Amino acid sequence: MSHLITKVTGFENLGDHTLRVRFDDGTAQVINFLPVLAGELFAPLRDKKLFAQVRLDTECHTLVWPNGADFDPATLHDWPKYAAALEAQAKNWQLASA
């Protein structure tokens, strides 16, 4: 069994919490992060100014934010496969904090 090692090589901010994320295999994903921005670590990213401070960590090869939030590059690469589960988890976090 092999595990794909994925690296984020760049991104473009498309606005409204949406990024086009590029990967080392030449593919890209357009990701609307807003539905998964909940919980102690990710909820602060609902602030557009904080979300816009995203940067590429060249050591970890993924997207990071100043508050320490990040996503596994393999999850970003295969976002359509994980999006529903991440959104469900975010809803659970919202309910827990209410």
KOLKOL-642764 format. One record per residue (C-alpha): x, y, z; residue in one letter. Coordinates in Angstrom, 3 decimals, padded with zeros to 6 digits. Layout:
BEGIN
[atom [X; Y; Z]; A]
...
end
This chain:
BEGIN
[atom [000.000; 000.000; 000.000]; M]
[atom [001.417; 003.380; -000.951]; S]
[atom [000.656; 006.771; 000.525]; H]
[atom [000.706; 009.749; -001.810]; L]
[atom [002.961; 012.498; -000.483]; I]
[atom [001.378; 015.703; -001.681]; T]
[atom [002.896; 019.160; -001.607]; K]
[atom [001.110; 022.457; -002.025]; V]
[atom [003.106; 024.593; -004.463]; T]
[atom [000.962; 027.712; -004.547]; G]
[atom [-002.445; 029.263; -004.160]; F]
[atom [-004.615; 032.101; -005.388]; E]
[atom [-007.149; 033.888; -003.196]; N]
[atom [-010.430; 033.963; -005.117]; L]
[atom [-012.286; 035.847; -002.357]; G]
[atom [-015.087; 034.830; 000.011]; D]
[atom [-012.928; 032.243; 001.828]; H]
[atom [-012.166; 030.473; -001.444]; T]
[atom [-008.692; 029.544; -002.652]; L]
[atom [-007.360; 027.855; -005.753]; R]
[atom [-004.694; 025.534; -004.372]; V]
[atom [-001.985; 024.129; -006.670]; R]
[atom [-000.076; 020.902; -006.068]; F]
[atom [003.240; 019.410; -007.120]; D]
[atom [001.526; 016.871; -009.393]; D]
[atom [000.179; 019.703; -011.583]; G]
[atom [-003.382; 019.520; -010.266]; T]
[atom [-005.392; 022.183; -008.476]; A]
[atom [-008.470; 022.391; -006.284]; Q]
[atom [-010.819; 025.334; -005.836]; V]
[atom [-011.834; 025.156; -002.185]; I]
[atom [-014.473; 027.163; -000.343]; N]
[atom [-013.262; 026.849; 003.239]; F]
[atom [-016.185; 028.685; 004.869]; L]
[atom [-018.292; 025.552; 005.599]; P]
[atom [-015.450; 024.014; 007.645]; V]
[atom [-014.388; 027.103; 009.588]; L]
[atom [-015.612; 026.210; 013.068]; A]
[atom [-014.073; 025.236; 016.357]; G]
[atom [-011.389; 026.921; 018.386]; E]
[atom [-008.703; 026.802; 015.698]; L]
[atom [-010.649; 027.355; 012.479]; F]
[atom [-013.543; 029.656; 013.508]; A]
[atom [-011.259; 032.717; 013.729]; P]
[atom [-010.597; 032.287; 009.990]; L]
[atom [-014.174; 033.403; 009.311]; R]
[atom [-012.691; 036.887; 009.733]; D]
[atom [-011.848; 037.774; 006.138]; K]
[atom [-008.785; 039.781; 007.154]; K]
[atom [-007.304; 036.841; 009.060]; L]
[atom [-008.235; 034.367; 006.324]; F]
[atom [-006.486; 036.586; 003.756]; A]
[atom [-003.228; 036.228; 005.724]; Q]
[atom [-002.838; 032.661; 004.463]; V]
[atom [000.656; 031.755; 003.334]; R]
[atom [002.488; 028.782; 001.920]; L]
[atom [004.713; 027.054; 004.461]; D]
[atom [007.644; 025.918; 002.326]; T]
[atom [008.875; 023.497; 004.967]; E]
[atom [005.578; 021.650; 005.478]; C]
[atom [004.328; 022.308; 001.922]; H]
[atom [000.854; 023.354; 002.989]; T]
[atom [-001.254; 026.427; 003.705]; L]
[atom [-000.931; 028.032; 007.134]; V]
[atom [-002.491; 030.992; 008.919]; W]
[atom [-001.027; 033.257; 011.626]; P]
[atom [-003.201; 031.669; 014.344]; N]
[atom [-001.616; 028.245; 013.712]; G]
[atom [-004.426; 026.815; 011.588]; A]
[atom [-003.416; 024.574; 008.713]; D]
[atom [-004.729; 021.679; 006.644]; F]
[atom [-002.967; 018.483; 005.693]; D]
[atom [-001.808; 018.854; 002.063]; P]
[atom [-003.231; 015.421; 001.171]; A]
[atom [-006.632; 016.534; 002.469]; T]
[atom [-006.440; 019.689; 000.360]; L]
[atom [-005.419; 017.639; -002.682]; H]
[atom [-008.382; 015.278; -002.291]; D]
[atom [-010.817; 017.882; -000.919]; W]
[atom [-013.933; 016.548; -002.697]; P]
[atom [-013.430; 013.211; -000.934]; K]
[atom [-013.213; 014.821; 002.529]; Y]
[atom [-015.408; 017.939; 002.269]; A]
[atom [-018.657; 016.404; 003.542]; A]
[atom [-016.990; 014.815; 006.588]; A]
[atom [-015.135; 018.053; 007.397]; L]
[atom [-018.368; 020.050; 007.137]; E]
[atom [-020.126; 017.573; 009.452]; A]
[atom [-017.291; 017.882; 011.972]; Q]
[atom [-017.493; 021.677; 011.778]; A]
[atom [-021.245; 021.524; 012.529]; K]
[atom [-020.502; 019.344; 015.555]; N]
[atom [-017.969; 021.904; 016.786]; W]
[atom [-020.540; 024.695; 016.340]; Q]
[atom [-023.143; 022.743; 018.329]; L]
[atom [-020.638; 022.001; 021.083]; A]
[atom [-019.723; 025.665; 021.465]; S]
[atom [-023.335; 026.902; 021.474]; A]
end
